[in-house]
Amino acid sequence: MALAVDFFHVDCAVTLRRLYCFFSMEVGSRYVRVLGVTAHPDGPWTTQQIRNLLLDLGDRAADFQVLVRLLLVPGAS
């Protein structure tokens, strides 16, 4: 079974700020978890969200054999 993680952003019309949502999706079942939302994602914050996900998965974490992380860079070919 595979687990995919990535960010998407939301532009908030009320605060005029961009928020980043870090989420995971179980590829087989298409089950989506929102792991966290922040205005400034950085390495330590992302690492903590992954730790929290592993705690939530518990023994099921061993079921996942592949972790997919896509990085889409605007303007890159």
PDB file of N, CA, C, O and CB in Angstrom:
ATOM      1  N   MET A   1       0.845  -1.168   0.000  1.00  0.00           N
ATOM      2  CA  MET A   1       0.000   0.000   0.000  1.00  0.00           C
ATOM      3  C   MET A   1       0.895   1.237   0.000  1.00  0.00           C
ATOM      4  O   MET A   1       1.987   1.225   0.569  1.00  0.00           O
ATOM      5  CB  MET A   1      -0.964  -0.005   1.218  1.00  0.00           C
ATOM      6  N   ALA A   2       0.427   2.291  -0.636  1.00  0.00           N
ATOM      7  CA  ALA A   2       1.228   3.522  -0.745  1.00  0.00           C
ATOM      8  C   ALA A   2       0.547   4.660  -0.010  1.00  0.00           C
ATOM      9  O   ALA A   2      -0.678   4.714   0.099  1.00  0.00           O
ATOM     10  CB  ALA A   2       1.451   3.905  -2.226  1.00  0.00           C
ATOM     11  N   LEU A   3       1.363   5.560   0.488  1.00  0.00           N
ATOM     12  CA  LEU A   3       0.898   6.747   1.184  1.00  0.00           C
ATOM     13  C   LEU A   3       1.512   7.955   0.493  1.00  0.00           C
ATOM     14  O   LEU A   3       2.729   8.016   0.320  1.00  0.00           O
ATOM     15  CB  LEU A   3       1.270   6.706   2.705  1.00  0.00           C
ATOM     16  N   ALA A   4       0.684   8.917   0.097  1.00  0.00           N
ATOM     17  CA  ALA A   4       1.175  10.131  -0.560  1.00  0.00           C
ATOM     18  C   ALA A   4       1.000  11.313   0.383  1.00  0.00           C
ATOM     19  O   ALA A   4       0.001  11.398   1.097  1.00  0.00           O
ATOM     20  CB  ALA A   4       0.429  10.384  -1.906  1.00  0.00           C
ATOM     21  N   VAL A   5       1.962  12.221   0.388  1.00  0.00           N
ATOM     22  CA  VAL A   5       1.870  13.444   1.182  1.00  0.00           C
ATOM     23  C   VAL A   5       2.232  14.633   0.297  1.00  0.00           C
ATOM     24  O   VAL A   5       3.070  14.524  -0.598  1.00  0.00           O
ATOM     25  CB  VAL A   5       2.801  13.375   2.433  1.00  0.00           C
ATOM     26  N   ASP A   6       1.593  15.761   0.560  1.00  0.00           N
ATOM     27  CA  ASP A   6       1.900  16.964  -0.207  1.00  0.00           C
ATOM     28  C   ASP A   6       1.261  18.171   0.468  1.00  0.00           C
ATOM     29  O   ASP A   6       0.523  18.037   1.444  1.00  0.00           O
ATOM     30  CB  ASP A   6       1.408  16.831  -1.672  1.00  0.00           C
ATOM     31  N   PHE A   7       1.555  19.342  -0.066  1.00  0.00           N
ATOM     32  CA  PHE A   7       0.965  20.602   0.383  1.00  0.00           C
ATOM     33  C   PHE A   7       0.008  21.117  -0.684  1.00  0.00           C
ATOM     34  O   PHE A   7       0.204  20.865  -1.873  1.00  0.00           O
ATOM     35  CB  PHE A   7       2.066  21.656   0.688  1.00  0.00           C
ATOM     36  N   PHE A   8      -1.018  21.832  -0.264  1.00  0.00           N
ATOM     37  CA  PHE A   8      -1.754  22.706  -1.163  1.00  0.00           C
ATOM     38  C   PHE A   8      -1.959  24.017  -0.419  1.00  0.00           C
ATOM     39  O   PHE A   8      -1.892  24.057   0.809  1.00  0.00           O
ATOM     40  CB  PHE A   8      -3.127  22.068  -1.618  1.00  0.00           C
ATOM     41  N   HIS A   9      -2.207  25.083  -1.160  1.00  0.00           N
ATOM     42  CA  HIS A   9      -2.371  26.380  -0.481  1.00  0.00           C
ATOM     43  C   HIS A   9      -3.776  26.921  -0.699  1.00  0.00           C
ATOM     44  O   HIS A   9      -4.449  26.608  -1.681  1.00  0.00           O
ATOM     45  CB  HIS A   9      -1.326  27.400  -0.988  1.00  0.00           C
ATOM     46  N   VAL A  10      -4.189  27.745   0.254  1.00  0.00           N
ATOM     47  CA  VAL A  10      -5.484  28.410   0.219  1.00  0.00           C
ATOM     48  C   VAL A  10      -5.228  29.885   0.488  1.00  0.00           C
ATOM     49  O   VAL A  10      -4.563  30.231   1.464  1.00  0.00           O
ATOM     50  CB  VAL A  10      -6.491  27.793   1.266  1.00  0.00           C
ATOM     51  N   ASP A  11      -5.744  30.746  -0.356  1.00  0.00           N
ATOM     52  CA  ASP A  11      -5.636  32.189  -0.127  1.00  0.00           C
ATOM     53  C   ASP A  11      -6.871  32.634   0.635  1.00  0.00           C
ATOM     54  O   ASP A  11      -7.990  32.545   0.129  1.00  0.00           O
ATOM     55  CB  ASP A  11      -5.488  32.980  -1.474  1.00  0.00           C
ATOM     56  N   CYS A  12      -6.665  33.110   1.841  1.00  0.00           N
ATOM     57  CA  CYS A  12      -7.760  33.499   2.725  1.00  0.00           C
ATOM     58  C   CYS A  12      -8.232  34.908   2.375  1.00  0.00           C
ATOM     59  O   CYS A  12      -7.455  35.861   2.439  1.00  0.00           O
ATOM     60  CB  CYS A  12      -7.322  33.425   4.209  1.00  0.00           C
ATOM     61  N   ALA A  13      -9.507  35.038   2.004  1.00  0.00           N
ATOM     62  CA  ALA A  13     -10.060  36.335   1.610  1.00  0.00           C
ATOM     63  C   ALA A  13     -10.250  37.263   2.808  1.00  0.00           C
ATOM     64  O   ALA A  13     -10.262  38.482   2.641  1.00  0.00           O
ATOM     65  CB  ALA A  13     -11.391  36.140   0.895  1.00  0.00           C
ATOM     66  N   VAL A  14     -10.395  36.715   3.997  1.00  0.00           N
ATOM     67  CA  VAL A  14     -10.628  37.534   5.183  1.00  0.00           C
ATOM     68  C   VAL A  14      -9.329  38.178   5.667  1.00  0.00           C
ATOM     69  O   VAL A  14      -9.287  39.381   5.926  1.00  0.00           O
ATOM     70  CB  VAL A  14     -11.249  36.688   6.302  1.00  0.00           C
ATOM     71  N   THR A  15      -8.266  37.369   5.789  1.00  0.00           N
ATOM     72  CA  THR A  15      -6.996  37.878   6.320  1.00  0.00           C
ATOM     73  C   THR A  15      -6.005  38.276   5.233  1.00  0.00           C
ATOM     74  O   THR A  15      -4.953  38.848   5.523  1.00  0.00           O
ATOM     75  CB  THR A  15      -6.366  36.840   7.207  1.00  0.00           C
ATOM     76  N   LEU A  16      -6.343  37.973   3.979  1.00  0.00           N
ATOM     77  CA  LEU A  16      -5.457  38.243   2.832  1.00  0.00           C
ATOM     78  C   LEU A  16      -4.097  37.568   3.002  1.00  0.00           C
ATOM     79  O   LEU A  16      -3.067  38.122   2.620  1.00  0.00           O
ATOM     80  CB  LEU A  16      -5.265  39.758   2.651  1.00  0.00           C
ATOM     81  N   ARG A  17      -4.108  36.375   3.576  1.00  0.00           N
ATOM     82  CA  ARG A  17      -2.879  35.601   3.775  1.00  0.00           C
ATOM     83  C   ARG A  17      -3.003  34.270   3.056  1.00  0.00           C
ATOM     84  O   ARG A  17      -4.105  33.763   2.845  1.00  0.00           O
ATOM     85  CB  ARG A  17      -2.591  35.380   5.286  1.00  0.00           C
ATOM     86  N   ARG A  18      -1.880  33.722   2.689  1.00  0.00           N
ATOM     87  CA  ARG A  18      -1.837  32.388   2.090  1.00  0.00           C
ATOM     88  C   ARG A  18      -1.557  31.384   3.200  1.00  0.00           C
ATOM     89  O   ARG A  18      -0.618  31.545   3.979  1.00  0.00           O
ATOM     90  CB  ARG A  18      -0.750  32.300   0.959  1.00  0.00           C
ATOM     91  N   LEU A  19      -2.388  30.345   3.261  1.00  0.00           N
ATOM     92  CA  LEU A  19      -2.202  29.271   4.229  1.00  0.00           C
ATOM     93  C   LEU A  19      -1.852  27.997   3.474  1.00  0.00           C
ATOM     94  O   LEU A  19      -2.386  27.728   2.398  1.00  0.00           O
ATOM     95  CB  LEU A  19      -3.478  29.070   5.106  1.00  0.00           C
ATOM     96  N   TYR A  20      -0.956  27.228   4.049  1.00  0.00           N
ATOM     97  CA  TYR A  20      -0.519  25.973   3.441  1.00  0.00           C
ATOM     98  C   TYR A  20      -1.080  24.808   4.249  1.00  0.00           C
ATOM     99  O   TYR A  20      -0.957  24.764   5.473  1.00  0.00           O
ATOM    100  CB  TYR A  20       1.036  25.897   3.366  1.00  0.00           C
ATOM    101  N   CYS A  21      -1.685  23.886   3.553  1.00  0.00           N
ATOM    102  CA  CYS A  21      -2.276  22.709   4.178  1.00  0.00           C
ATOM    103  C   CYS A  21      -1.425  21.492   3.799  1.00  0.00           C
ATOM    104  O   CYS A  21      -1.201  21.231   2.617  1.00  0.00           O
ATOM    105  CB  CYS A  21      -3.774  22.519   3.736  1.00  0.00           C
ATOM    106  N   PHE A  22      -0.965  20.766   4.785  1.00  0.00           N
ATOM    107  CA  PHE A  22      -0.183  19.549   4.581  1.00  0.00           C
ATOM    108  C   PHE A  22      -1.132  18.374   4.770  1.00  0.00           C
ATOM    109  O   PHE A  22      -1.793  18.266   5.803  1.00  0.00           O
ATOM    110  CB  PHE A  22       1.049  19.467   5.572  1.00  0.00           C
ATOM    111  N   PHE A  23      -1.200  17.494   3.773  1.00  0.00           N
ATOM    112  CA  PHE A  23      -2.157  16.397   3.843  1.00  0.00           C
ATOM    113  C   PHE A  23      -1.514  15.084   3.408  1.00  0.00           C
ATOM    114  O   PHE A  23      -0.468  15.063   2.759  1.00  0.00           O
ATOM    115  CB  PHE A  23      -3.380  16.700   2.976  1.00  0.00           C
ATOM    116  N   SER A  24      -2.167  14.001   3.783  1.00  0.00           N
ATOM    117  CA  SER A  24      -1.737  12.676   3.332  1.00  0.00           C
ATOM    118  C   SER A  24      -2.933  11.971   2.714  1.00  0.00           C
ATOM    119  O   SER A  24      -4.081  12.238   3.071  1.00  0.00           O
ATOM    120  CB  SER A  24      -1.137  11.835   4.510  1.00  0.00           C
ATOM    121  N   MET A  25      -2.651  11.069   1.785  1.00  0.00           N
ATOM    122  CA  MET A  25      -3.701  10.278   1.156  1.00  0.00           C
ATOM    123  C   MET A  25      -3.235   8.834   1.042  1.00  0.00           C
ATOM    124  O   MET A  25      -2.150   8.555   0.531  1.00  0.00           O
ATOM    125  CB  MET A  25      -4.072  10.850  -0.238  1.00  0.00           C
ATOM    126  N   GLU A  26      -4.077   7.916   1.529  1.00  0.00           N
ATOM    127  CA  GLU A  26      -3.829   6.498   1.323  1.00  0.00           C
ATOM    128  C   GLU A  26      -4.252   6.198  -0.106  1.00  0.00           C
ATOM    129  O   GLU A  26      -5.432   6.305  -0.443  1.00  0.00           O
ATOM    130  CB  GLU A  26      -4.604   5.598   2.372  1.00  0.00           C
ATOM    131  N   VAL A  27      -3.299   5.825  -0.944  1.00  0.00           N
ATOM    132  CA  VAL A  27      -3.550   5.700  -2.371  1.00  0.00           C
ATOM    133  C   VAL A  27      -4.596   4.633  -2.679  1.00  0.00           C
ATOM    134  O   VAL A  27      -5.448   4.848  -3.542  1.00  0.00           O
ATOM    135  CB  VAL A  27      -2.262   5.381  -3.096  1.00  0.00           C
ATOM    136  N   GLY A  28      -4.557   3.508  -2.006  1.00  0.00           N
ATOM    137  CA  GLY A  28      -5.496   2.427  -2.292  1.00  0.00           C
ATOM    138  C   GLY A  28      -6.938   2.767  -1.971  1.00  0.00           C
ATOM    139  O   GLY A  28      -7.839   2.456  -2.749  1.00  0.00           O
ATOM    140  N   SER A  29      -7.162   3.404  -0.827  1.00  0.00           N
ATOM    141  CA  SER A  29      -8.527   3.704  -0.390  1.00  0.00           C
ATOM    142  C   SER A  29      -8.936   5.149  -0.673  1.00  0.00           C
ATOM    143  O   SER A  29     -10.108   5.501  -0.545  1.00  0.00           O
ATOM    144  CB  SER A  29      -8.663   3.422   1.089  1.00  0.00           C
ATOM    145  N   ARG A  30      -7.967   5.985  -1.060  1.00  0.00           N
ATOM    146  CA  ARG A  30      -8.182   7.419  -1.282  1.00  0.00           C
ATOM    147  C   ARG A  30      -8.649   8.139  -0.018  1.00  0.00           C
ATOM    148  O   ARG A  30      -9.343   9.152  -0.101  1.00  0.00           O
ATOM    149  CB  ARG A  30      -9.202   7.626  -2.392  1.00  0.00           C
ATOM    150  N   TYR A  31      -8.276   7.628   1.130  1.00  0.00           N
ATOM    151  CA  TYR A  31      -8.591   8.258   2.410  1.00  0.00           C
ATOM    152  C   TYR A  31      -7.620   9.413   2.626  1.00  0.00           C
ATOM    153  O   TYR A  31      -6.405   9.225   2.573  1.00  0.00           O
ATOM    154  CB  TYR A  31      -8.512   7.228   3.590  1.00  0.00           C
ATOM    155  N   VAL A  32      -8.157  10.610   2.869  1.00  0.00           N
ATOM    156  CA  VAL A  32      -7.337  11.818   3.001  1.00  0.00           C
ATOM    157  C   VAL A  32      -7.364  12.303   4.446  1.00  0.00           C
ATOM    158  O   VAL A  32      -8.419  12.348   5.078  1.00  0.00           O
ATOM    159  CB  VAL A  32      -7.835  12.934   2.044  1.00  0.00           C
ATOM    160  N   ARG A  33      -6.189  12.666   4.958  1.00  0.00           N
ATOM    161  CA  ARG A  33      -6.059  13.265   6.283  1.00  0.00           C
ATOM    162  C   ARG A  33      -5.414  14.642   6.127  1.00  0.00           C
ATOM    163  O   ARG A  33      -4.402  14.783   5.441  1.00  0.00           O
ATOM    164  CB  ARG A  33      -5.217  12.350   7.241  1.00  0.00           C
ATOM    165  N   VAL A  34      -5.991  15.638   6.754  1.00  0.00           N
ATOM    166  CA  VAL A  34      -5.334  16.943   6.829  1.00  0.00           C
ATOM    167  C   VAL A  34      -4.430  16.892   8.050  1.00  0.00           C
ATOM    168  O   VAL A  34      -4.902  16.748   9.178  1.00  0.00           O
ATOM    169  CB  VAL A  34      -6.380  18.139   6.918  1.00  0.00           C
ATOM    170  N   LEU A  35      -3.137  17.009   7.819  1.00  0.00           N
ATOM    171  CA  LEU A  35      -2.165  16.873   8.895  1.00  0.00           C
ATOM    172  C   LEU A  35      -1.922  18.178   9.632  1.00  0.00           C
ATOM    173  O   LEU A  35      -1.611  18.166  10.823  1.00  0.00           O
ATOM    174  CB  LEU A  35      -0.867  16.355   8.348  1.00  0.00           C
ATOM    175  N   GLY A  36      -2.058  19.297   8.949  1.00  0.00           N
ATOM    176  CA  GLY A  36      -1.845  20.575   9.597  1.00  0.00           C
ATOM    177  C   GLY A  36      -1.956  21.721   8.617  1.00  0.00           C
ATOM    178  O   GLY A  36      -1.837  21.535   7.406  1.00  0.00           O
ATOM    179  N   VAL A  37      -2.185  22.914   9.153  1.00  0.00           N
ATOM    180  CA  VAL A  37      -2.295  24.136   8.350  1.00  0.00           C
ATOM    181  C   VAL A  37      -1.423  25.196   9.010  1.00  0.00           C
ATOM    182  O   VAL A  37      -1.464  25.378  10.227  1.00  0.00           O
ATOM    183  CB  VAL A  37      -3.795  24.622   8.228  1.00  0.00           C
ATOM    184  N   THR A  38      -0.634  25.894   8.199  1.00  0.00           N
ATOM    185  CA  THR A  38       0.242  26.941   8.715  1.00  0.00           C
ATOM    186  C   THR A  38       0.482  27.995   7.639  1.00  0.00           C
ATOM    187  O   THR A  38       0.339  27.726   6.446  1.00  0.00           O
ATOM    188  CB  THR A  38       1.582  26.344   9.198  1.00  0.00           C
ATOM    189  N   ALA A  39       0.842  29.176   8.070  1.00  0.00           N
ATOM    190  CA  ALA A  39       1.201  30.239   7.128  1.00  0.00           C
ATOM    191  C   ALA A  39       2.658  30.129   6.692  1.00  0.00           C
ATOM    192  O   ALA A  39       3.031  30.648   5.640  1.00  0.00           O
ATOM    193  CB  ALA A  39       0.948  31.611   7.754  1.00  0.00           C
ATOM    194  N   HIS A  40       3.482  29.458   7.491  1.00  0.00           N
ATOM    195  CA  HIS A  40       4.914  29.369   7.198  1.00  0.00           C
ATOM    196  C   HIS A  40       5.415  27.940   7.396  1.00  0.00           C
ATOM    197  O   HIS A  40       5.985  27.631   8.442  1.00  0.00           O
ATOM    198  CB  HIS A  40       5.711  30.342   8.092  1.00  0.00           C
ATOM    199  N   PRO A  41       5.211  27.058   6.404  1.00  0.00           N
ATOM    200  CA  PRO A  41       5.713  25.696   6.564  1.00  0.00           C
ATOM    201  C   PRO A  41       7.243  25.680   6.481  1.00  0.00           C
ATOM    202  O   PRO A  41       7.836  26.290   5.591  1.00  0.00           O
ATOM    203  CB  PRO A  41       5.104  24.764   5.490  1.00  0.00           C
ATOM    204  N   ASP A  42       7.856  24.985   7.408  1.00  0.00           N
ATOM    205  CA  ASP A  42       9.310  24.821   7.370  1.00  0.00           C
ATOM    206  C   ASP A  42       9.635  23.378   7.721  1.00  0.00           C
ATOM    207  O   ASP A  42       8.741  22.577   7.992  1.00  0.00           O
ATOM    208  CB  ASP A  42      10.025  25.812   8.351  1.00  0.00           C
ATOM    209  N   GLY A  43      10.893  23.062   7.713  1.00  0.00           N
ATOM    210  CA  GLY A  43      11.332  21.688   7.951  1.00  0.00           C
ATOM    211  C   GLY A  43      10.901  21.118   9.287  1.00  0.00           C
ATOM    212  O   GLY A  43      10.332  20.026   9.321  1.00  0.00           O
ATOM    213  N   PRO A  44      11.149  21.814  10.395  1.00  0.00           N
ATOM    214  CA  PRO A  44      10.744  21.281  11.698  1.00  0.00           C
ATOM    215  C   PRO A  44       9.226  21.091  11.825  1.00  0.00           C
ATOM    216  O   PRO A  44       8.773  20.107  12.410  1.00  0.00           O
ATOM    217  CB  PRO A  44      11.230  22.203  12.796  1.00  0.00           C
ATOM    218  N   TRP A  45       8.449  22.021  11.285  1.00  0.00           N
ATOM    219  CA  TRP A  45       6.995  21.898  11.352  1.00  0.00           C
ATOM    220  C   TRP A  45       6.523  20.679  10.561  1.00  0.00           C
ATOM    221  O   TRP A  45       5.680  19.913  11.029  1.00  0.00           O
ATOM    222  CB  TRP A  45       6.321  23.176  10.819  1.00  0.00           C
ATOM    223  N   THR A  46       7.076  20.506   9.353  1.00  0.00           N
ATOM    224  CA  THR A  46       6.701  19.370   8.511  1.00  0.00           C
ATOM    225  C   THR A  46       7.104  18.055   9.169  1.00  0.00           C
ATOM    226  O   THR A  46       6.336  17.093   9.149  1.00  0.00           O
ATOM    227  CB  THR A  46       7.351  19.490   7.124  1.00  0.00           C
ATOM    228  N   THR A  47       8.289  18.007   9.746  1.00  0.00           N
ATOM    229  CA  THR A  47       8.756  16.805  10.434  1.00  0.00           C
ATOM    230  C   THR A  47       7.819  16.435  11.579  1.00  0.00           C
ATOM    231  O   THR A  47       7.510  15.258  11.768  1.00  0.00           O
ATOM    232  CB  THR A  47      10.181  17.011  10.963  1.00  0.00           C
ATOM    233  N   GLN A  48       7.366  17.424  12.340  1.00  0.00           N
ATOM    234  CA  GLN A  48       6.452  17.153  13.445  1.00  0.00           C
ATOM    235  C   GLN A  48       5.114  16.623  12.943  1.00  0.00           C
ATOM    236  O   GLN A  48       4.514  15.756  13.579  1.00  0.00           O
ATOM    237  CB  GLN A  48       6.234  18.415  14.273  1.00  0.00           C
ATOM    238  N   GLN A  49       4.640  17.134  11.805  1.00  0.00           N
ATOM    239  CA  GLN A  49       3.373  16.641  11.255  1.00  0.00           C
ATOM    240  C   GLN A  49       3.496  15.175  10.830  1.00  0.00           C
ATOM    241  O   GLN A  49       2.559  14.396  11.005  1.00  0.00           O
ATOM    242  CB  GLN A  49       2.936  17.507  10.055  1.00  0.00           C
ATOM    243  N   ILE A  50       4.646  14.801  10.276  1.00  0.00           N
ATOM    244  CA  ILE A  50       4.873  13.398   9.894  1.00  0.00           C
ATOM    245  C   ILE A  50       4.939  12.526  11.144  1.00  0.00           C
ATOM    246  O   ILE A  50       4.394  11.423  11.154  1.00  0.00           O
ATOM    247  CB  ILE A  50       6.184  13.253   9.063  1.00  0.00           C
ATOM    248  N   ARG A  51       5.596  13.005  12.195  1.00  0.00           N
ATOM    249  CA  ARG A  51       5.631  12.241  13.456  1.00  0.00           C
ATOM    250  C   ARG A  51       4.222  12.029  13.994  1.00  0.00           C
ATOM    251  O   ARG A  51       3.886  10.932  14.441  1.00  0.00           O
ATOM    252  CB  ARG A  51       6.496  12.968  14.513  1.00  0.00           C
ATOM    253  N   ASN A  52       3.395  13.073  13.954  1.00  0.00           N
ATOM    254  CA  ASN A  52       2.012  12.955  14.415  1.00  0.00           C
ATOM    255  C   ASN A  52       1.236  11.936  13.577  1.00  0.00           C
ATOM    256  O   ASN A  52       0.442  11.161  14.111  1.00  0.00           O
ATOM    257  CB  ASN A  52       1.315  14.322  14.363  1.00  0.00           C
ATOM    258  N   LEU A  53       1.469  11.943  12.266  1.00  0.00           N
ATOM    259  CA  LEU A  53       0.803  10.976  11.389  1.00  0.00           C
ATOM    260  C   LEU A  53       1.194   9.554  11.768  1.00  0.00           C
ATOM    261  O   LEU A  53       0.335   8.676  11.844  1.00  0.00           O
ATOM    262  CB  LEU A  53       1.154  11.247   9.912  1.00  0.00           C
ATOM    263  N   LEU A  54       2.485   9.317  12.009  1.00  0.00           N
ATOM    264  CA  LEU A  54       2.932   7.972  12.378  1.00  0.00           C
ATOM    265  C   LEU A  54       2.322   7.520  13.703  1.00  0.00           C
ATOM    266  O   LEU A  54       2.004   6.344  13.873  1.00  0.00           O
ATOM    267  CB  LEU A  54       4.456   7.929  12.466  1.00  0.00           C
ATOM    268  N   LEU A  55       2.162   8.445  14.632  1.00  0.00           N
ATOM    269  CA  LEU A  55       1.510   8.104  15.898  1.00  0.00           C
ATOM    270  C   LEU A  55       0.043   7.752  15.663  1.00  0.00           C
ATOM    271  O   LEU A  55      -0.473   6.810  16.266  1.00  0.00           O
ATOM    272  CB  LEU A  55       1.627   9.271  16.903  1.00  0.00           C
ATOM    273  N   ASP A  56      -0.632   8.505  14.790  1.00  0.00           N
ATOM    274  CA  ASP A  56      -2.038   8.227  14.489  1.00  0.00           C
ATOM    275  C   ASP A  56      -2.210   6.882  13.795  1.00  0.00           C
ATOM    276  O   ASP A  56      -3.170   6.159  14.060  1.00  0.00           O
ATOM    277  CB  ASP A  56      -2.619   9.334  13.620  1.00  0.00           C
ATOM    278  N   LEU A  57      -1.273   6.550  12.904  1.00  0.00           N
ATOM    279  CA  LEU A  57      -1.376   5.278  12.171  1.00  0.00           C
ATOM    280  C   LEU A  57      -1.092   4.084  13.081  1.00  0.00           C
ATOM    281  O   LEU A  57      -1.650   3.005  12.884  1.00  0.00           O
ATOM    282  CB  LEU A  57      -0.404   5.268  10.980  1.00  0.00           C
ATOM    283  N   GLY A  58      -0.240   4.275  14.061  1.00  0.00           N
ATOM    284  CA  GLY A  58       0.096   3.189  14.980  1.00  0.00           C
ATOM    285  C   GLY A  58       0.675   1.992  14.251  1.00  0.00           C
ATOM    286  O   GLY A  58       1.617   2.132  13.470  1.00  0.00           O
ATOM    287  N   ASP A  59       0.114   0.810  14.503  1.00  0.00           N
ATOM    288  CA  ASP A  59       0.611  -0.418  13.883  1.00  0.00           C
ATOM    289  C   ASP A  59       0.368  -0.453  12.382  1.00  0.00           C
ATOM    290  O   ASP A  59       1.050  -1.185  11.664  1.00  0.00           O
ATOM    291  CB  ASP A  59      -0.036  -1.619  14.526  1.00  0.00           C
ATOM    292  N   ARG A  60      -0.599   0.330  11.895  1.00  0.00           N
ATOM    293  CA  ARG A  60      -0.880   0.358  10.455  1.00  0.00           C
ATOM    294  C   ARG A  60       0.256   0.983   9.656  1.00  0.00           C
ATOM    295  O   ARG A  60       0.324   0.792   8.442  1.00  0.00           O
ATOM    296  CB  ARG A  60      -2.165   1.120  10.191  1.00  0.00           C
ATOM    297  N   ALA A  61       1.152   1.728  10.310  1.00  0.00           N
ATOM    298  CA  ALA A  61       2.263   2.373   9.603  1.00  0.00           C
ATOM    299  C   ALA A  61       3.125   1.341   8.883  1.00  0.00           C
ATOM    300  O   ALA A  61       3.707   1.639   7.840  1.00  0.00           O
ATOM    301  CB  ALA A  61       3.124   3.186  10.583  1.00  0.00           C
ATOM    302  N   ALA A  62       3.210   0.137   9.428  1.00  0.00           N
ATOM    303  CA  ALA A  62       4.018  -0.921   8.800  1.00  0.00           C
ATOM    304  C   ALA A  62       3.376  -1.440   7.515  1.00  0.00           C
ATOM    305  O   ALA A  62       4.053  -2.076   6.708  1.00  0.00           O
ATOM    306  CB  ALA A  62       4.221  -2.081   9.778  1.00  0.00           C
ATOM    307  N   ASP A  63       2.080  -1.180   7.310  1.00  0.00           N
ATOM    308  CA  ASP A  63       1.394  -1.635   6.095  1.00  0.00           C
ATOM    309  C   ASP A  63       1.828  -0.854   4.859  1.00  0.00           C
ATOM    310  O   ASP A  63       1.687  -1.344   3.738  1.00  0.00           O
ATOM    311  CB  ASP A  63      -0.111  -1.514   6.270  1.00  0.00           C
ATOM    312  N   PHE A  64       2.349   0.346   5.048  1.00  0.00           N
ATOM    313  CA  PHE A  64       2.710   1.190   3.914  1.00  0.00           C
ATOM    314  C   PHE A  64       4.140   0.884   3.487  1.00  0.00           C
ATOM    315  O   PHE A  64       5.074   0.933   4.287  1.00  0.00           O
ATOM    316  CB  PHE A  64       2.556   2.691   4.269  1.00  0.00           C
ATOM    317  N   GLN A  65       4.284   0.566   2.199  1.00  0.00           N
ATOM    318  CA  GLN A  65       5.594   0.199   1.666  1.00  0.00           C
ATOM    319  C   GLN A  65       6.225   1.332   0.867  1.00  0.00           C
ATOM    320  O   GLN A  65       7.439   1.350   0.665  1.00  0.00           O
ATOM    321  CB  GLN A  65       5.474  -1.035   0.796  1.00  0.00           C
ATOM    322  N   VAL A  66       5.402   2.280   0.410  1.00  0.00           N
ATOM    323  CA  VAL A  66       5.892   3.352  -0.446  1.00  0.00           C
ATOM    324  C   VAL A  66       5.364   4.680   0.080  1.00  0.00           C
ATOM    325  O   VAL A  66       4.185   4.795   0.416  1.00  0.00           O
ATOM    326  CB  VAL A  66       5.465   3.131  -1.927  1.00  0.00           C
ATOM    327  N   LEU A  67       6.239   5.687   0.153  1.00  0.00           N
ATOM    328  CA  LEU A  67       5.833   7.051   0.488  1.00  0.00           C
ATOM    329  C   LEU A  67       6.078   7.905  -0.749  1.00  0.00           C
ATOM    330  O   LEU A  67       7.204   7.988  -1.242  1.00  0.00           O
ATOM    331  CB  LEU A  67       6.618   7.610   1.744  1.00  0.00           C
ATOM    332  N   VAL A  68       5.033   8.531  -1.242  1.00  0.00           N
ATOM    333  CA  VAL A  68       5.126   9.351  -2.440  1.00  0.00           C
ATOM    334  C   VAL A  68       5.095  10.807  -2.015  1.00  0.00           C
ATOM    335  O   VAL A  68       4.189  11.230  -1.296  1.00  0.00           O
ATOM    336  CB  VAL A  68       3.975   9.030  -3.444  1.00  0.00           C
ATOM    337  N   ARG A  69       6.075  11.570  -2.451  1.00  0.00           N
ATOM    338  CA  ARG A  69       6.107  13.012  -2.172  1.00  0.00           C
ATOM    339  C   ARG A  69       6.385  13.723  -3.471  1.00  0.00           C
ATOM    340  O   ARG A  69       7.487  13.626  -4.012  1.00  0.00           O
ATOM    341  CB  ARG A  69       7.184  13.377  -1.089  1.00  0.00           C
ATOM    342  N   LEU A  70       5.404  14.435  -3.978  1.00  0.00           N
ATOM    343  CA  LEU A  70       5.565  15.169  -5.216  1.00  0.00           C
ATOM    344  C   LEU A  70       5.982  16.587  -4.909  1.00  0.00           C
ATOM    345  O   LEU A  70       5.475  17.196  -3.968  1.00  0.00           O
ATOM    346  CB  LEU A  70       4.278  15.150  -6.040  1.00  0.00           C
ATOM    347  N   LEU A  71       6.879  17.106  -5.675  1.00  0.00           N
ATOM    348  CA  LEU A  71       7.299  18.498  -5.533  1.00  0.00           C
ATOM    349  C   LEU A  71       7.095  19.164  -6.873  1.00  0.00           C
ATOM    350  O   LEU A  71       7.826  18.902  -7.828  1.00  0.00           O
ATOM    351  CB  LEU A  71       8.791  18.618  -5.057  1.00  0.00           C
ATOM    352  N   LEU A  72       6.109  20.015  -6.939  1.00  0.00           N
ATOM    353  CA  LEU A  72       5.837  20.733  -8.179  1.00  0.00           C
ATOM    354  C   LEU A  72       6.383  22.140  -8.036  1.00  0.00           C
ATOM    355  O   LEU A  72       5.971  22.899  -7.159  1.00  0.00           O
ATOM    356  CB  LEU A  72       4.311  20.751  -8.509  1.00  0.00           C
ATOM    357  N   VAL A  73       7.311  22.472  -8.908  1.00  0.00           N
ATOM    358  CA  VAL A  73       7.941  23.780  -8.865  1.00  0.00           C
ATOM    359  C   VAL A  73       7.413  24.593 -10.052  1.00  0.00           C
ATOM    360  O   VAL A  73       7.621  24.212 -11.203  1.00  0.00           O
ATOM    361  CB  VAL A  73       9.508  23.661  -8.901  1.00  0.00           C
ATOM    362  N   PRO A  74       6.732  25.710  -9.777  1.00  0.00           N
ATOM    363  CA  PRO A  74       6.218  26.517 -10.895  1.00  0.00           C
ATOM    364  C   PRO A  74       7.337  26.982 -11.809  1.00  0.00           C
ATOM    365  O   PRO A  74       8.381  27.440 -11.346  1.00  0.00           O
ATOM    366  CB  PRO A  74       5.449  27.727 -10.371  1.00  0.00           C
ATOM    367  N   GLY A  75       7.112  26.860 -13.106  1.00  0.00           N
ATOM    368  CA  GLY A  75       8.082  27.316 -14.078  1.00  0.00           C
ATOM    369  C   GLY A  75       9.186  26.315 -14.394  1.00  0.00           C
ATOM    370  O   GLY A  75       9.989  26.550 -15.297  1.00  0.00           O
ATOM    371  N   ALA A  76       9.240  25.199 -13.664  1.00  0.00           N
ATOM    372  CA  ALA A  76      10.269  24.199 -13.947  1.00  0.00           C
ATOM    373  C   ALA A  76       9.798  23.295 -15.077  1.00  0.00           C
ATOM    374  O   ALA A  76       8.612  22.976 -15.172  1.00  0.00           O
ATOM    375  CB  ALA A  76      10.599  23.365 -12.681  1.00  0.00           C
ATOM    376  N   SER A  77      10.734  22.881 -15.937  1.00  0.00           N
ATOM    377  CA  SER A  77      10.335  21.973 -17.008  1.00  0.00           C
ATOM    378  C   SER A  77      11.017  20.640 -16.873  1.00  0.00           C
ATOM    379  O   SER A  77      10.797  19.748 -17.692  1.00  0.00           O
ATOM    380  CB  SER A  77      10.643  22.573 -18.361  1.00  0.00           C
TER     381      SER A  77
END
